[in-house]
Amino acid sequence: MEPLIDLVFSAVGTVASGALSGAGGEMGRRISERLHGLLGRAGSEPGAPAGRQVLVLPVTEHERRAAALRLVELAHSSPEFAHEVREWVREASRLAPRPVTAVAPGASRP
């Protein structure tokens, strides 16, 4: 897979799992809403009538992969959309879990 699809797939998974668990607070809500907006512009399903689309959070791996592929497809055809997707991926990466050391470097242990 190309690097962009990997980043988008990871971001979609992070946002979906964060939204489902309630993690991320206000920032998580904003990023989740932005994902809905991007998916709405990309079309929830290719060929679906615009007024009949029902956007849902991509939960399963298959749904996340399909959403990521659709975003990347549209990003390849529109530089403006590509810019928005890259911005969204950067924002979503802030929600990704990060390793935390149990003891700060140089700290004494009890």
C-alpha positions in Angstrom: 0.0 0.0 0.0 1.1 3.5 -0.6 2.1 5.7 2.4 -1.0 7.9 2.2 -3.5 5.1 2.4 -1.6 3.7 5.5 -1.8 7.1 7.2 -5.5 7.6 6.3 -6.4 4.1 7.4 -4.6 4.5 10.7 -6.3 7.9 11.3 -9.7 6.6 10.4 -9.2 3.8 12.9 -7.9 6.1 15.6 -10.9 8.5 15.2 -13.5 5.7 15.1 -12.2 4.0 18.2 -11.8 7.2 20.0 -15.3 8.3 19.2 -16.7 5.0 20.2 -14.9 5.0 23.5 -15.5 8.7 24.2 -11.8 9.5 24.2 -10.4 12.7 22.9 -13.0 15.0 24.4 -13.8 18.1 22.4 -10.9 17.6 20.0 -12.0 14.0 19.3 -15.5 15.2 18.6 -14.2 17.9 16.1 -12.0 15.4 14.3 -14.8 12.9 14.2 -17.2 15.5 12.7 -14.5 16.5 10.2 -14.2 12.8 9.2 -18.0 12.7 8.6 -17.7 15.8 6.5 -14.9 14.4 4.4 -16.7 11.1 3.9 -19.9 13.0 3.0 -18.1 14.9 0.3 -16.4 11.7 -0.9 -19.8 9.8 -0.9 -20.5 7.1 1.6 -20.8 4.6 -1.1 -19.7 5.0 -4.7 -22.9 5.4 -6.9 -25.2 6.1 -4.0 -27.6 9.0 -4.6 -26.4 12.1 -2.8 -29.6 12.7 -0.9 -29.9 9.1 0.3 -26.5 8.7 2.0 -26.5 7.8 5.6 -23.1 8.4 7.1 -22.0 6.2 10.0 -18.7 5.9 11.7 -16.6 3.2 10.1 -16.4 0.5 12.8 -15.1 -2.7 11.3 -11.7 -3.0 9.6 -13.5 -3.5 6.3 -15.5 -0.3 6.8 -12.4 1.7 7.9 -10.4 0.4 4.9 -13.2 1.3 2.5 -13.5 4.8 3.9 -9.7 5.3 3.7 -9.6 4.0 0.1 -12.5 6.4 -0.9 -10.8 9.4 0.8 -7.5 8.5 -1.0 -9.2 8.0 -4.3 -10.7 11.4 -4.2 -7.5 13.0 -2.9 -5.7 11.7 -6.0 -8.3 13.5 -8.2 -8.5 16.8 -6.3 -5.5 18.7 -4.9 -7.8 20.7 -2.7 -9.3 17.5 -1.2 -5.9 16.0 -0.8 -4.8 19.0 1.2 -7.9 18.6 3.5 -7.2 14.9 4.0 -3.6 15.5 4.9 -4.6 18.2 7.4 -7.2 15.9 8.9 -4.7 13.1 9.2 -2.3 15.4 11.0 -5.1 16.4 13.5 -6.2 12.8 14.0 -2.6 11.7 14.7 -2.8 13.8 17.9 -5.4 11.4 19.2 -3.3 8.3 18.7 -2.1 6.7 21.9 1.5 7.4 22.8 3.8 5.4 25.0 4.3 6.8 28.5 7.3 5.9 30.6 6.4 4.6 34.0 9.2 6.4 35.7 10.6 9.7 34.5 14.2 9.5 33.3 16.6 10.4 36.2 13.9 10.0 38.8 14.6 8.0 41.9 12.5 5.0 42.7 11.0 4.6 46.2 
